[in-house]
Amino acid sequence: MPTDESPPTPASSAHADSSRTAEPAPAASAETPIETRPIRRVLPWTLVWAASIILFDQGTKYWAEATLERGVGVPVIGDWIEWRLVYNPGAAFGIGGDYTWIIAIVAAIAVVGISIFVARISSVPWALAGGAMLGGAISHLGDRLFREPGFGRGEIVDFIDYFGVFVGNVTDIALVSGAIAIVLLSLLGVSPRRPVRREQDPSLAAPSTGTH
């Protein structure tokens, strides 16, 4: 029996298919995953920063040995800061002077650990902090390995006397400053991997106009 419905024509089928294929792909939302700043942009400068600390530390130690008389204080800021050349076989405040080789092993482990950490940093503030610690750790290890009295037993050259209580060097300043910076960055919630929003692929956002 006849009805009002008629079978779809090829033209109408093609139009329907075209309508389905013309629907735009879902656009990236505000929650699009983010990627980090390429590490290769930050790492070279981190290494340059670390190398500059090593050179500065070793240069000032060379100056101290060539200029200062061992154990004799030279006032810099009154009695607060003085130049005073001493050789430290141990850790801070001369602790562990009889176990210099153990301290050298610990220093080597620290260099490896900091190097791994620095290699994953893509944030500039973290790179400055990590680079300072890396440079200080490497320079400290170099003293332990290559200074007198022998390999793995080298004494650290200290020449900055603070209030007559502690005598340190540039390495100490770099290590302490880097550690403080890392603590502050962690408390402030600054990530070592700086987020950068991923560029949306234009091919995904553009609607398809093809037909079947």
C-alpha positions as a Markdown table, in Angstrom:
| # | Residue | x | y | z |
|---|---|---|---|---|
| 1 | Met | 0.0 | 0.0 | 0.0 |
| 2 | Pro | 1.4 | 3.4 | -0.9 |
| 3 | Thr | 2.9 | 5.6 | 1.9 |
| 4 | Asp | 4.1 | 9.2 | 2.0 |
| 5 | Glu | 7.6 | 8.1 | 2.9 |
| 6 | Ser | 10.0 | 7.8 | -0.1 |
| 7 | Pro | 13.3 | 5.9 | -0.1 |
| 8 | Pro | 16.4 | 8.1 | 0.4 |
| 9 | Thr | 18.0 | 9.2 | -2.8 |
| 10 | Pro | 21.8 | 8.9 | -3.4 |
| 11 | Ala | 22.1 | 12.7 | -3.2 |
| 12 | Ser | 20.4 | 12.8 | 0.2 |
| 13 | Ser | 22.6 | 10.0 | 1.5 |
| 14 | Ala | 25.8 | 11.8 | 0.4 |
| 15 | His | 24.5 | 15.0 | 2.1 |
| 16 | Ala | 24.0 | 13.1 | 5.3 |
| 17 | Asp | 27.4 | 11.5 | 5.2 |
| 18 | Ser | 28.9 | 14.9 | 4.5 |
| 19 | Ser | 27.1 | 16.4 | 7.5 |
| 20 | Arg | 28.5 | 13.7 | 9.7 |
| 21 | Thr | 32.1 | 14.1 | 8.5 |
| 22 | Ala | 31.9 | 17.9 | 8.7 |
| 23 | Glu | 31.4 | 17.9 | 12.4 |
| 24 | Pro | 34.5 | 19.6 | 13.9 |
| 25 | Ala | 36.8 | 17.7 | 16.1 |
| 26 | Pro | 36.6 | 18.5 | 19.8 |
| 27 | Ala | 38.7 | 21.6 | 20.5 |
| 28 | Ala | 41.4 | 21.5 | 23.2 |
| 29 | Ser | 40.0 | 22.5 | 26.5 |
| 30 | Ala | 41.5 | 24.8 | 29.1 |
| 31 | Glu | 42.7 | 21.6 | 30.8 |
| 32 | Thr | 44.9 | 20.6 | 27.9 |
| 33 | Pro | 47.9 | 18.7 | 29.2 |
| 34 | Ile | 51.0 | 20.8 | 29.6 |
| 35 | Glu | 54.6 | 20.0 | 28.7 |
| 36 | Thr | 57.7 | 21.3 | 30.3 |
| 37 | Arg | 60.2 | 23.8 | 28.9 |
| 38 | Pro | 62.8 | 21.7 | 26.9 |
| 39 | Ile | 65.6 | 20.9 | 29.3 |
| 40 | Arg | 68.1 | 21.5 | 26.6 |
| 41 | Arg | 67.4 | 25.3 | 26.8 |
| 42 | Val | 68.3 | 25.5 | 30.5 |
| 43 | Leu | 70.9 | 22.8 | 31.0 |
| 44 | Pro | 73.8 | 24.4 | 29.1 |
| 45 | Trp | 73.4 | 27.6 | 31.1 |
| 46 | Thr | 73.2 | 25.6 | 34.3 |
| 47 | Leu | 76.5 | 24.0 | 33.4 |
| 48 | Val | 78.1 | 27.3 | 32.5 |
| 49 | Trp | 76.9 | 28.7 | 35.9 |
| 50 | Ala | 78.4 | 25.7 | 37.7 |
| 51 | Ala | 81.7 | 26.0 | 35.8 |
| 52 | Ser | 82.0 | 29.7 | 36.7 |
| 53 | Ile | 81.6 | 28.9 | 40.3 |
| 54 | Ile | 84.3 | 26.2 | 40.1 |
| 55 | Leu | 86.7 | 28.6 | 38.3 |
| 56 | Phe | 86.0 | 31.4 | 40.8 |
| 57 | Asp | 86.4 | 29.1 | 43.8 |
| 58 | Gln | 89.7 | 27.7 | 42.6 |
| 59 | Gly | 90.9 | 31.1 | 41.5 |
| 60 | Thr | 90.3 | 32.6 | 45.0 |
| 61 | Lys | 92.0 | 29.6 | 46.6 |
| 62 | Tyr | 95.0 | 30.2 | 44.4 |
| 63 | Trp | 95.0 | 33.9 | 45.4 |
| 64 | Ala | 94.7 | 33.0 | 49.1 |
| 65 | Glu | 97.7 | 30.6 | 49.0 |
| 66 | Ala | 99.8 | 33.1 | 47.0 |
| 67 | Thr | 98.9 | 36.1 | 49.1 |
| 68 | Leu | 98.1 | 35.2 | 52.7 |
| 69 | Glu | 100.3 | 33.8 | 55.4 |
| 70 | Arg | 98.9 | 30.7 | 57.0 |
| 71 | Gly | 96.9 | 31.4 | 60.2 |
| 72 | Val | 97.4 | 35.1 | 60.1 |
| 73 | Gly | 94.3 | 37.2 | 60.0 |
| 74 | Val | 93.8 | 40.2 | 57.7 |
| 75 | Pro | 90.8 | 42.4 | 58.6 |
| 76 | Val | 88.3 | 42.9 | 55.9 |
| 77 | Ile | 85.2 | 44.1 | 57.7 |
| 78 | Gly | 86.5 | 45.0 | 61.2 |
| 79 | Asp | 86.7 | 41.8 | 63.3 |
| 80 | Trp | 83.6 | 40.4 | 61.6 |
| 81 | Ile | 85.2 | 39.2 | 58.4 |
| 82 | Glu | 88.9 | 38.5 | 57.9 |
| 83 | Trp | 91.1 | 36.7 | 55.4 |
| 84 | Arg | 92.8 | 33.8 | 57.3 |
| 85 | Leu | 94.4 | 31.0 | 55.4 |
| 86 | Val | 93.9 | 27.5 | 56.9 |
| 87 | Tyr | 93.8 | 24.0 | 55.5 |
| 88 | Asn | 91.0 | 21.8 | 56.5 |
| 89 | Pro | 91.3 | 18.0 | 56.2 |
| 90 | Gly | 87.8 | 17.3 | 57.5 |
| 91 | Ala | 84.3 | 18.6 | 57.1 |
| 92 | Ala | 82.8 | 21.8 | 58.6 |
| 93 | Phe | 84.7 | 23.0 | 61.6 |
| 94 | Gly | 87.3 | 20.4 | 60.9 |
| 95 | Ile | 85.1 | 17.4 | 61.9 |
| 96 | Gly | 86.3 | 14.1 | 60.6 |
| 97 | Gly | 89.8 | 15.1 | 59.9 |
| 98 | Asp | 91.0 | 11.5 | 60.3 |
| 99 | Tyr | 88.5 | 10.2 | 57.7 |
| 100 | Thr | 89.2 | 12.4 | 54.8 |
| 101 | Trp | 88.9 | 9.6 | 52.3 |
| 102 | Ile | 85.4 | 8.8 | 53.6 |
| 103 | Ile | 84.5 | 12.5 | 53.1 |
| 104 | Ala | 85.8 | 12.3 | 49.6 |
| 105 | Ile | 83.5 | 9.3 | 48.8 |
| 106 | Val | 80.6 | 11.2 | 50.2 |
| 107 | Ala | 81.5 | 14.2 | 48.1 |
| 108 | Ala | 81.6 | 12.0 | 45.0 |
| 109 | Ile | 78.2 | 10.6 | 45.7 |
| 110 | Ala | 76.9 | 14.1 | 46.3 |
| 111 | Val | 78.2 | 15.2 | 42.9 |
| 112 | Val | 76.5 | 12.3 | 41.1 |
| 113 | Gly | 73.2 | 12.9 | 42.9 |
| 114 | Ile | 73.2 | 16.7 | 42.2 |
| 115 | Ser | 74.2 | 16.0 | 38.6 |
| 116 | Ile | 71.2 | 13.7 | 38.1 |
| 117 | Phe | 68.9 | 16.3 | 39.7 |
| 118 | Val | 70.3 | 19.2 | 37.6 |
| 119 | Ala | 69.9 | 17.2 | 34.4 |
| 120 | Arg | 66.1 | 17.2 | 34.9 |
| 121 | Ile | 65.7 | 20.9 | 35.7 |
| 122 | Ser | 63.9 | 23.1 | 33.3 |
| 123 | Ser | 63.1 | 26.0 | 35.6 |
| 124 | Val | 65.5 | 29.0 | 35.7 |
| 125 | Pro | 65.3 | 29.6 | 39.5 |
| 126 | Trp | 65.9 | 26.0 | 40.2 |
| 127 | Ala | 68.7 | 25.9 | 37.6 |
| 128 | Leu | 70.5 | 28.8 | 39.4 |
| 129 | Ala | 70.2 | 27.0 | 42.8 |
| 130 | Gly | 71.1 | 23.5 | 41.4 |
| 131 | Gly | 74.0 | 25.0 | 39.4 |
| 132 | Ala | 75.4 | 26.6 | 42.5 |
| 133 | Met | 75.3 | 23.4 | 44.4 |
| 134 | Leu | 76.8 | 21.4 | 41.5 |
| 135 | Gly | 79.7 | 23.8 | 41.0 |
| 136 | Gly | 80.4 | 23.9 | 44.8 |
| 137 | Ala | 80.2 | 20.1 | 45.1 |
| 138 | Ile | 82.5 | 19.5 | 42.1 |
| 139 | Ser | 85.1 | 22.1 | 43.3 |
| 140 | His | 85.0 | 20.5 | 46.8 |
| 141 | Leu | 85.5 | 17.1 | 45.4 |
| 142 | Gly | 88.4 | 18.3 | 43.2 |
| 143 | Asp | 90.2 | 19.5 | 46.4 |
| 144 | Arg | 89.7 | 16.2 | 48.0 |
| 145 | Leu | 91.1 | 14.3 | 45.0 |
| 146 | Phe | 94.0 | 16.5 | 43.8 |
| 147 | Arg | 95.3 | 18.6 | 46.7 |
| 148 | Glu | 98.0 | 17.6 | 49.2 |
| 149 | Pro | 98.7 | 15.4 | 51.0 |
| 150 | Gly | 97.4 | 12.9 | 48.3 |
| 151 | Phe | 94.6 | 11.5 | 46.2 |
| 152 | Gly | 91.4 | 11.2 | 48.1 |
| 153 | Arg | 93.0 | 12.9 | 51.1 |
| 154 | Gly | 93.3 | 16.4 | 49.9 |
| 155 | Glu | 92.8 | 19.3 | 52.3 |
| 156 | Ile | 90.4 | 22.1 | 51.7 |
| 157 | Val | 91.7 | 25.6 | 51.3 |
| 158 | Asp | 89.7 | 27.9 | 53.6 |
| 159 | Phe | 90.4 | 31.6 | 53.9 |
| 160 | Ile | 87.2 | 33.5 | 54.8 |
| 161 | Asp | 87.0 | 33.9 | 58.6 |
| 162 | Tyr | 83.5 | 34.7 | 59.9 |
| 163 | Phe | 83.6 | 36.2 | 63.4 |
| 164 | Gly | 86.5 | 34.1 | 64.4 |
| 165 | Val | 84.1 | 31.1 | 64.5 |
| 166 | Phe | 84.1 | 29.6 | 61.1 |
| 167 | Val | 86.6 | 29.7 | 58.2 |
| 168 | Gly | 85.2 | 28.9 | 54.8 |
| 169 | Asn | 85.6 | 29.6 | 51.1 |
| 170 | Val | 83.5 | 30.3 | 47.9 |
| 171 | Thr | 82.4 | 26.7 | 47.7 |
| 172 | Asp | 80.7 | 27.0 | 51.1 |
| 173 | Ile | 78.9 | 30.1 | 50.0 |
| 174 | Ala | 77.7 | 28.4 | 46.8 |
| 175 | Leu | 76.5 | 25.2 | 48.6 |
| 176 | Val | 74.7 | 27.1 | 51.4 |
| 177 | Ser | 73.1 | 29.6 | 49.1 |
| 178 | Gly | 72.0 | 26.8 | 46.7 |
| 179 | Ala | 70.5 | 24.8 | 49.6 |
| 180 | Ile | 68.6 | 27.8 | 51.0 |
| 181 | Ala | 67.3 | 28.7 | 47.5 |
| 182 | Ile | 66.0 | 25.1 | 47.0 |
| 183 | Val | 64.2 | 25.2 | 50.4 |
| 184 | Leu | 62.6 | 28.6 | 49.6 |
| 185 | Leu | 61.6 | 27.4 | 46.1 |
| 186 | Ser | 60.0 | 24.3 | 47.5 |
| 187 | Leu | 58.1 | 26.3 | 50.2 |
| 188 | Leu | 56.9 | 28.7 | 47.5 |
| 189 | Gly | 55.7 | 25.8 | 45.4 |
| 190 | Val | 57.9 | 26.5 | 42.4 |
| 191 | Ser | 58.4 | 23.4 | 40.3 |
| 192 | Pro | 61.8 | 22.3 | 39.0 |
| 193 | Arg | 60.0 | 21.6 | 35.7 |
| 194 | Arg | 58.6 | 24.8 | 34.4 |
| 195 | Pro | 55.2 | 24.2 | 32.7 |
| 196 | Val | 54.7 | 25.5 | 29.2 |
| 197 | Arg | 51.3 | 25.0 | 27.5 |
| 198 | Arg | 51.5 | 22.7 | 24.5 |
| 199 | Glu | 50.7 | 24.2 | 21.2 |
| 200 | Gln | 47.4 | 22.9 | 19.8 |
| 201 | Asp | 47.7 | 21.0 | 16.5 |
| 202 | Pro | 45.8 | 23.0 | 13.9 |
| 203 | Ser | 44.8 | 19.8 | 12.1 |
| 204 | Leu | 42.8 | 18.8 | 15.1 |
| 205 | Ala | 41.0 | 22.1 | 15.5 |
| 206 | Ala | 40.1 | 22.5 | 11.8 |
| 207 | Pro | 36.8 | 20.9 | 10.7 |
| 208 | Ser | 37.0 | 18.1 | 8.1 |
| 209 | Thr | 35.3 | 19.0 | 4.8 |
| 210 | Gly | 35.8 | 15.7 | 3.0 |
| 211 | Thr | 33.0 | 13.5 | 1.9 |
| 212 | His | 32.6 | 9.7 | 1.5 |
